[in-house]
Amino acid sequence: MKIFYLFNLFILLLSFSVKAQQNSLGLGGAFQTFSNVPAEPEHIGLVLTFENKMSKHFSSGVLAGFFPKKLTDQDRALKYSRTLITFQPEIRFYLKEVFRGFFIGSNISYNHFSENYSKLDGPSPNFISTPKNYFGFGFSLGFQSKISEKILWGTQASGNLVPNPGVVGSGSRFLASANFSYLLGKTKK
């Protein structure tokens, strides 16, 4: 329920300037890893991005990612699939201007894990109970450039502190992504 409220608040903030400013909608790939996820912490998947120009140097945006993974653990005679869904709202500061050049950003992240297990053979294994939801906050660095008047390409790297009490403890999250975006709205000549 918390993520629903955060998502609606973020969309409301974006909606104030959606019609008056430039926006970009993008699709790309990403790699992310967690220091406090016990087994196979690396994930590769697809990301969808939306970015809204707020002023000459500032923008707000959101990255949503889908990271499916199938694993086989021969030691425990186990086959399982893990799906990770990531949601990362962010405020960016561009050194040159929005959609051009290097940027630094501040973000929060919500990551939801969904796992399904099937036994290959033998007795049922004992599992360490891990959280399904991870929240984090941190910074990002990136670069964005225009390919044409309406098409952009970009890359970014984000690092987050993930404070999760309990069995797995606090840790960190790293995300690296690259994407292509399409500019919506009026463009500067």
Helices and strands as residue ranges (DSSP letters): H 2-15, E 23-34, E 42-53, E 58-73, E 78-94, E 101-119, E 133-146, E 151-162, E 171-184
